[in-house]
Amino acid sequence: MIPLNLAVVGATGSVGRQLIEVLEERDFPVRSLKLYASDDSVGDFIDFCQEPIAVQALDKGSFVDVDVAFFCATKEVSEEYLPLAKKSGALCVDTTVPWMEGEGATLAVPEINGAGLERAKHRVLSNPASVTTMMALPLACMATCGTLNKVVVTSFESVSGYGLKAVDDLRVQCGELLNGRPAKKGCFPHQMAFNCLPQVGVFGEGRETDHEQQVQMELMQLLGDERLEIAFTAVRVPVFYGDCASVYVEFDQPVELSCLEQALSTASGVEWLNDSQQGEYPMPVDSAGGDDVQIGRLRAANDECSAFQLFVAMDNLRKGAAVNMVQIVEQMWMR
């Protein structure tokens, strides 16, 4: 793989910083690295391979001679600058929503659809919501054993998915409450410490949040089945890093448990933790810092063996964002 000129937009945010770490950890071939962030961070330095790199402000010339531009900032930043990067010839890997359709983007999880990505045709690749990736990988594996009919999911999502401010809010609230003082409400609509909020995203005219709608659409797209029935409830929990979810899967006919175990335990990007008697099962605390989706607690949900339950966990900033984004580029340039 030849060295590439890279740009990271949103370099000082939680995903941007994790992305820079992942590039270094994976020994990604970097010829040059440009870091961009908001005006408040311009002039700061971030170390990459033991060399400090200055954070710059975005402008119309930011993407000249850039091979790959990673967008880890806000939707508004992507709306303004991603078309400029695309016009400059850069491959754009974006973590925001509107580019799935507006810029003809391709939703990408390398373990699922990496073989179909064509660099010549797709100049914008969209990174799914973290919880989408966490569920799509096991569901794609299970679909090799039979036709999926229905999926019911409750996700438990960490505060880091909201950003660095949310992590700091939870830390402060926990300290206040443990010292007998009331917790001030931060960036969430209610107290987050020692609480669970059945709201991730913004409620629209219906009864679902935009996040719940997004994940359902992304799952159907990645799995290639628009007829799949998906019921999804997202819950924000007082965990700093790592998401998890309880998943119920229904097939259109009976399926052998052994087939599912074989498919899940041997899949790429999966850590199989399915020995409950030994206390071996997925947990956010263990998934944090890892690059795989943890899968366990697999069992039949009815006597006919046409429905099953499982539990999954994953580091939302790594495989949920930074690692997946880097893997997308690795997959395309190595083909």
MARGU-890566 format. One record per residue (C-alpha): residue number from 1; residue in one letter; z, y, x. Coordinates in pm, whole numbers. Layout:
REM MARGU-890566
k,r,Z,Y,X
NUM,A,Z,Y,X;
...
***
This chain:
REM MARGU-890566
k,r,Z,Y,X
1,M,0,0,0;
2,I,-111,331,154;
3,P,138,621,182;
4,L,122,859,-114;
5,N,194,1225,-176;
6,L,464,1242,-444;
7,A,618,1511,-663;
8,V,940,1475,-862;
9,V,989,1722,-1147;
10,G,1353,1743,-1255;
11,A,1470,1630,-912;
12,T,1831,1750,-954;
13,G,1893,1576,-1288;
14,S,2048,1232,-1330;
15,V,1715,1049,-1351;
16,G,1550,1258,-1079;
17,R,1828,1194,-829;
18,Q,1826,824,-912;
19,L,1448,816,-869;
20,I,1474,964,-520;
21,E,1736,702,-428;
22,V,1515,422,-562;
23,L,1214,541,-362;
24,E,1425,520,-47;
25,E,1586,187,-136;
26,R,1251,22,-205;
27,D,1098,163,113;
28,F,823,319,-96;
29,P,538,444,127;
30,V,575,821,105;
31,R,350,1057,298;
32,S,505,1370,149;
33,L,765,1441,-118;
34,K,787,1760,-321;
35,L,1098,1825,-531;
36,Y,1097,2060,-829;
37,A,1375,2172,-1061;
38,S,1494,2467,-1269;
39,D,1551,2810,-1116;
40,D,1926,2740,-1087;
41,S,1857,2461,-836;
42,V,1580,2624,-633;
43,G,1685,2639,-268;
44,D,1915,2338,-290;
45,F,1849,2045,-57;
46,I,1832,1675,-139;
47,D,1830,1415,138;
48,F,1549,1161,150;
49,C,1537,911,437;
50,Q,1795,1122,623;
51,E,1580,1434,597;
52,P,1681,1732,376;
53,I,1408,1843,136;
54,A,1427,2183,-33;
55,V,1403,2204,-412;
56,Q,1121,2432,-522;
57,A,1019,2615,-839;
58,L,722,2490,-1038;
59,D,401,2691,-1047;
60,K,31,2634,-1117;
61,G,-31,2511,-764;
62,S,256,2264,-747;
63,F,37,1955,-785;
64,V,-243,2025,-537;
65,D,-304,1710,-328;
66,V,-34,1518,-519;
67,D,-116,1151,-580;
68,V,172,1076,-820;
69,A,386,1319,-1022;
70,F,710,1188,-1173;
71,F,831,1394,-1470;
72,C,1207,1355,-1524;
73,A,1289,1692,-1679;
74,T,1267,1806,-2042;
75,K,996,1769,-2302;
76,E,922,2139,-2274;
77,V,866,2117,-1898;
78,S,632,1820,-1940;
79,E,439,1999,-2214;
80,E,374,2292,-1982;
81,Y,317,2128,-1645;
82,L,201,1771,-1703;
83,P,-152,1881,-1806;
84,L,-174,2079,-1481;
85,A,-75,1775,-1276;
86,K,-322,1559,-1464;
87,K,-600,1816,-1411;
88,S,-522,1818,-1037;
89,G,-592,1445,-1029;
90,A,-235,1319,-1005;
91,L,-121,1004,-1178;
92,C,161,1123,-1407;
93,V,459,903,-1490;
94,D,661,1070,-1765;
95,T,999,1006,-1928;
96,T,946,1233,-2229;
97,V,816,1141,-2574;
98,P,513,1349,-2677;
99,W,269,1208,-2424;
100,M,231,865,-2581;
101,E,-36,1005,-2810;
102,G,-91,1370,-2723;
103,E,-218,1299,-2371;
104,G,-358,951,-2430;
105,A,-69,802,-2236;
106,T,5,435,-2192;
107,L,357,306,-2253;
108,A,442,88,-1955;
109,V,693,-180,-1857;
110,P,535,-368,-1562;
111,E,683,-709,-1650;
112,I,523,-685,-1995;
113,N,192,-500,-1964;
114,G,158,-426,-1592;
115,A,-149,-646,-1553;
116,G,-337,-432,-1805;
117,L,-275,-96,-1641;
118,E,-588,52,-1493;
119,R,-545,351,-1262;
120,A,-899,474,-1321;
121,K,-853,507,-1696;
122,H,-494,616,-1750;
123,R,-377,936,-1584;
124,V,-52,951,-1786;
125,L,191,661,-1806;
126,S,491,691,-2034;
127,N,829,540,-1949;
128,P,993,403,-2265;
129,A,1341,492,-2381;
130,S,1593,296,-2176;
131,V,1707,83,-2468;
132,T,1342,1,-2549;
133,T,1297,-157,-2206;
134,M,1630,-337,-2238;
135,M,1517,-503,-2562;
136,A,1145,-538,-2496;
137,L,1187,-765,-2193;
138,P,1389,-1040,-2371;
139,L,1185,-1009,-2690;
140,A,859,-1050,-2499;
141,C,1001,-1364,-2336;
142,M,1117,-1505,-2669;
143,A,778,-1438,-2824;
144,T,629,-1700,-2590;
145,C,821,-1964,-2789;
146,G,716,-1855,-3139;
147,T,606,-1568,-3361;
148,L,871,-1299,-3403;
149,N,931,-1208,-3766;
150,K,1235,-981,-3769;
151,V,1462,-811,-3516;
152,V,1798,-647,-3592;
153,V,1959,-451,-3311;
154,T,2272,-242,-3260;
155,S,2269,-61,-2927;
156,F,2572,77,-2745;
157,E,2444,357,-2523;
158,S,2628,529,-2240;
159,V,2672,903,-2215;
160,S,2463,928,-1896;
161,G,2156,885,-2114;
162,Y,2224,1240,-2233;
163,G,2245,1382,-1881;
164,L,2492,1494,-1617;
165,K,2666,1736,-1854;
166,A,2759,1449,-2086;
167,V,2908,1248,-1797;
168,D,3121,1546,-1701;
169,D,3227,1603,-2064;
170,L,3349,1245,-2099;
171,R,3540,1263,-1772;
172,V,3714,1587,-1874;
173,Q,3792,1465,-2228;
174,C,3947,1141,-2096;
175,G,4166,1340,-1857;
176,E,4281,1578,-2129;
177,L,4370,1304,-2377;
178,L,4549,1089,-2118;
179,N,4762,1393,-2032;
180,G,4858,1457,-2392;
181,R,4622,1748,-2450;
182,P,4351,1773,-2717;
183,A,3995,1708,-2607;
184,K,3749,1991,-2654;
185,K,3418,1895,-2810;
186,G,3136,1903,-2553;
187,C,2765,1833,-2584;
188,F,2812,1572,-2858;
189,P,2886,1656,-3224;
190,H,3232,1492,-3204;
191,Q,3488,1392,-2943;
192,M,3330,1129,-2718;
193,A,3633,1000,-2527;
194,F,3787,687,-2683;
195,N,3540,713,-2969;
196,C,3204,575,-3084;
197,L,2935,792,-3243;
198,P,2678,623,-3468;
199,Q,2428,892,-3371;
200,V,2190,896,-3075;
201,G,1932,1168,-3124;
202,V,1875,1404,-3414;
203,F,1869,1312,-3781;
204,G,1548,1404,-3960;
205,E,1465,1412,-4327;
206,G,1520,1038,-4349;
207,R,1835,849,-4259;
208,E,1729,750,-3907;
209,T,1749,956,-3590;
210,D,1440,1048,-3391;
211,H,1570,818,-3115;
212,E,1590,520,-3351;
213,Q,1239,587,-3477;
214,Q,1106,623,-3123;
215,V,1254,293,-3007;
216,Q,1115,105,-3306;
217,M,765,243,-3245;
218,E,784,172,-2871;
219,L,896,-187,-2929;
220,M,608,-256,-3166;
221,Q,362,-104,-2920;
222,L,492,-294,-2616;
223,L,511,-624,-2806;
224,G,168,-566,-2959;
225,D,285,-639,-3314;
226,E,287,-356,-3567;
227,R,391,-599,-3841;
228,L,720,-687,-3672;
229,E,1016,-585,-3887;
230,I,1274,-396,-3679;
231,A,1612,-267,-3796;
232,F,1781,-57,-3530;
233,T,2109,136,-3516;
234,A,2197,331,-3202;
235,V,2561,403,-3115;
236,R,2685,633,-2839;
237,V,2992,483,-2667;
238,P,3243,623,-2411;
239,V,3085,447,-2115;
240,F,2956,646,-1819;
241,Y,2667,424,-1704;
242,G,2495,118,-1851;
243,D,2366,40,-2200;
244,C,2408,-281,-2398;
245,A,2300,-420,-2734;
246,S,2362,-698,-2984;
247,V,2029,-853,-3088;
248,Y,1938,-1079,-3382;
249,V,1591,-1236,-3366;
250,E,1422,-1421,-3651;
251,F,1108,-1635,-3606;
252,D,857,-1740,-3871;
253,Q,938,-2107,-3799;
254,P,1202,-2316,-3615;
255,V,1213,-2275,-3236;
256,E,1371,-2497,-2972;
257,L,1674,-2337,-2808;
258,S,1572,-2499,-2479;
259,C,1237,-2315,-2492;
260,L,1414,-1981,-2526;
261,E,1659,-2064,-2247;
262,Q,1374,-2158,-2014;
263,A,1172,-1846,-2097;
264,L,1465,-1607,-2058;
265,S,1628,-1762,-1752;
266,T,1307,-1768,-1545;
267,A,1156,-1433,-1646;
268,S,1090,-1158,-1394;
269,G,1327,-863,-1423;
270,V,1598,-1068,-1595;
271,E,1949,-1173,-1486;
272,W,2053,-1477,-1688;
273,L,2428,-1472,-1770;
274,N,2485,-1734,-2035;
275,D,2804,-1926,-1950;
276,S,3049,-1780,-2200;
277,Q,3310,-2048,-2126;
278,Q,3338,-1906,-1775;
279,G,3338,-1546,-1896;
280,E,2978,-1500,-1781;
281,Y,2789,-1262,-2011;
282,P,2621,-921,-1994;
283,M,2841,-611,-1960;
284,P,2758,-248,-1882;
285,V,3011,-238,-1597;
286,D,2828,-522,-1421;
287,S,2478,-402,-1500;
288,A,2541,-57,-1348;
289,G,2366,-35,-1013;
290,G,2138,-333,-1087;
291,D,1765,-343,-1149;
292,D,1743,-627,-1401;
293,V,1814,-671,-1771;
294,Q,2120,-893,-1814;
295,I,2082,-1149,-2096;
296,G,2339,-1389,-2239;
297,R,2538,-1509,-2543;
298,L,2223,-1685,-2668;
299,R,2291,-1905,-2969;
300,A,2133,-2018,-3295;
301,A,2209,-1800,-3597;
302,N,2123,-2057,-3866;
303,D,2100,-2433,-3912;
304,E,1720,-2429,-3913;
305,C,1707,-2276,-3561;
306,S,1464,-2013,-3682;
307,A,1702,-1726,-3596;
308,F,1902,-1653,-3281;
309,Q,2151,-1402,-3146;
310,L,2195,-1269,-2794;
311,F,2355,-985,-2602;
312,V,2186,-769,-2338;
313,A,2294,-502,-2089;
314,M,2112,-283,-1837;
315,D,2158,18,-1610;
316,N,1997,293,-1817;
317,L,1922,521,-1522;
318,R,1777,253,-1294;
319,K,1563,-4,-1481;
320,G,1582,218,-1787;
321,A,1412,503,-1599;
322,A,1387,538,-1220;
323,V,1319,177,-1119;
324,N,1069,123,-1398;
325,M,881,441,-1303;
326,V,854,334,-939;
327,Q,753,-20,-1036;
328,I,471,122,-1249;
329,V,322,298,-946;
330,E,376,-5,-720;
331,Q,198,-224,-973;
332,M,-104,4,-999;
333,W,-153,80,-631;
334,M,-105,-281,-523;
335,R,-373,-413,-760;
***
